[in-house]
């Protein structure tokens, strides 16, 4: 594995990728198969936003390796079901060693499921809400280079979304968390210039029919 100061590394297959997966096989698969590909499915959007909240203070790799456990524990992140969780479910989840046993984050996920239902009633779907706020090209910062990515970026758009969600009663949705969600769900294409996935994601974004 080789890395340079552009934030790119060469993988075992000879392809150049963003640095952050460090050529760990499961993390590299996430980079290639998921990160940045545009998502319009409400359950997947809800899942990712919740898992980004669980990540707070941890690495995404920790969450990724527990993701199937999270999905089982939270009813596949079907927010209609999670919204009905009770205090008994909180206790059950606090005893689940397969997830992050953080009471505040568990309760936040249940709260956010209820807020997601309200948001869908108002906006039609989570996808419509988030994709309506996709940054315009002129609103995007310049190419995100290695130092910027390391600094846990946030933008005016992610700050605006964060403030709006908090006003609606959501929790664990700070600007950096929201921006990480935007990167992962394809609302922006932050694969670094030179990463072989950047043009792939750009093509997918161009073909996407926005749910707005």
C-alpha positions in Angstrom: 0.0 0.0 0.0 1.3 3.4 -0.9 -0.1 6.8 0.1 0.8 10.4 -0.8 -0.1 13.8 0.5 -3.1 14.0 -1.8 -4.9 11.6 0.4 -4.9 8.9 -2.2 -3.7 5.3 -1.7 -3.0 2.5 -4.2 -4.8 -0.7 -3.4 -3.8 -4.3 -3.8 -5.6 -4.3 -7.1 -3.5 -1.3 -8.4 -6.5 1.1 -8.3 -6.1 4.5 -6.6 -8.7 5.3 -3.9 -9.4 7.8 -1.1 -7.1 7.2 1.8 -9.5 6.6 4.6 -10.3 2.9 4.2 -6.6 2.1 4.6 -7.1 -1.0 2.4 -8.9 -2.9 5.1 -11.0 -5.3 3.0 -14.4 -4.6 4.6 -13.8 -0.8 4.6 -12.5 -0.9 1.0 -15.7 -2.7 0.0 -17.7 0.0 1.7 -15.7 2.7 -0.2 -16.2 1.0 -3.5 -19.8 -0.3 -3.2 -21.6 2.2 -1.0 -20.0 5.5 0.0 -21.2 8.3 -2.1 -23.6 6.4 -4.3 -26.9 8.4 -4.3 -29.6 6.9 -2.1 -33.3 7.8 -2.3 -34.7 5.0 -0.1 -36.1 6.4 3.2 -35.1 3.4 5.4 -31.5 3.6 4.2 -31.5 7.4 4.7 -32.9 7.0 8.2 -30.4 4.2 9.0 -27.4 6.1 7.9 -28.4 9.3 9.8 -28.9 7.2 13.0 -25.7 5.3 12.6 -23.8 8.5 12.0 -25.2 9.6 15.4 -24.0 6.4 17.0 -20.6 7.0 15.4 -20.1 10.3 17.3 -16.9 9.9 19.3 -16.0 6.6 17.5 -14.7 5.5 14.1 -17.1 4.6 11.3 -15.3 1.3 10.9 -16.5 0.3 14.4 -20.1 1.0 13.4 -19.7 -0.6 10.0 -18.6 -3.9 11.6 -21.6 -3.8 13.9 -24.1 -2.7 11.3 -25.9 -6.0 10.9 -26.4 -6.1 14.6 -27.8 -2.6 14.6 -30.2 -3.6 11.8 -31.4 -6.6 13.7 -31.8 -4.6 16.9 -33.6 -1.7 15.3 -36.1 -3.6 13.1 -34.1 -3.0 9.9 -34.4 0.8 10.7 -38.0 0.8 9.7 -38.8 4.0 11.4 -42.5 3.2 11.6 -41.6 0.2 13.8 -38.8 1.9 15.8 -41.2 4.8 16.6 -43.2 2.3 18.7 -40.3 1.2 20.8 -40.9 1.4 24.5 -38.8 1.7 27.7 -38.6 -2.1 27.7 -37.0 -1.9 24.2 -34.5 0.6 25.5 -33.5 -1.8 28.3 -33.3 -4.7 25.8 -31.0 -2.6 23.6 -28.8 -1.6 26.5 -28.2 -5.2 27.1 -27.3 -5.9 23.5 -23.5 -6.4 23.3 -23.6 -6.4 19.5 -24.4 -2.6 19.3 -23.1 0.5 20.9 -24.9 0.5 24.3 -25.3 4.2 24.8 -28.6 5.1 26.4 -28.7 8.6 24.9 -28.0 7.4 21.4 -30.5 4.6 21.7 -33.3 6.9 22.9 -32.3 9.4 20.2 -32.9 6.8 17.5 -36.4 6.1 18.8 -37.1 9.8 19.1 -35.7 10.4 15.6 -38.0 7.6 14.2 -41.0 9.5 15.5 -39.7 12.8 14.0 -39.1 10.9 10.7 -42.7 10.0 10.5 -43.7 13.6 11.1 -41.2 14.8 8.5 -42.6 12.3 5.9 -46.1 13.6 6.7 -45.0 17.1 6.0 -42.6 16.6 3.1 -43.8 13.4 1.5 -40.7 11.4 2.2 -37.3 11.7 3.8 -35.8 11.5 0.4 -37.7 14.5 -0.8 -36.7 16.5 2.2 -32.9 15.8 1.9 -32.6 15.9 -1.8 -34.4 19.2 -2.0 -31.4 20.5 -0.1 -28.7 19.0 -2.3 -26.0 21.7 -2.6 -26.0 23.5 -5.9 -22.7 23.4 -7.7 -22.0 27.0 -7.0 -22.6 26.4 -3.3 -20.0 23.6 -3.1 -16.6 24.2 -1.6 -13.6 23.5 -3.7 -12.2 20.0 -4.1 -12.0 18.4 -0.7 -8.4 17.5 -0.3 -6.7 15.3 2.3 -6.3 17.9 5.1 -9.9 19.1 4.7 -11.3 15.6 5.0 -9.2 14.9 8.1 -10.7 18.0 9.7 -14.2 16.5 9.8 -15.8 18.9 7.3 -19.1 20.7 7.7 -20.7 23.2 5.3 -23.3 25.9 5.3 -25.8 23.4 3.9 -25.1 20.8 6.5 -25.3 23.4 9.2 -28.7 24.6 7.8 -30.0 21.1 7.7 -28.8 20.4 11.2 -30.5 23.5 12.6 -33.7 22.6 10.8 -33.7 19.0 12.1 -33.0 20.1 15.6 -35.8 22.6 15.4 -38.1 19.7 14.4 -37.0 17.8 17.5 -34.3 15.5 16.0 -31.2 14.8 18.1 -27.5 13.7 17.5 -27.7 15.6 14.1 -24.9 18.1 14.4 -23.5 19.8 11.2 -20.5 17.4 11.0 -22.8 14.4 11.4 -25.1 15.7 8.8 -22.3 16.3 6.4 -20.9 12.8 6.8 -24.4 11.6 6.0 -24.5 13.8 2.9 -21.2 12.4 1.7 -22.2 8.8 2.3 -25.7 9.1 0.7 -24.4 10.8 -2.4 -25.9 14.3 -1.9 -22.3 15.4 -2.7 -19.4 13.5 -4.4 -16.5 13.8 -2.1 -14.4 11.0 -3.5 -11.0 12.7 -3.9 -9.8 13.8 -7.3 -7.8 10.8 -8.6 -9.9 8.2 -6.8 -11.2 5.8 -9.4 -14.7 5.9 -7.9 -15.1 9.7 -8.3 -16.2 9.6 -12.0 -18.4 6.5 -11.3 -20.3 8.4 -8.6 -20.5 11.5 -10.7 -22.2 9.4 -13.5 -24.6 7.9 -11.1 -25.5 11.3 -9.7 -26.1 12.7 -13.2 -28.4 9.8 -14.0 -30.3 10.0 -10.7 -34.0 11.1 -10.9 -34.2 13.4 -7.8 -37.3 12.7 -5.6 -38.3 16.4 -5.5 
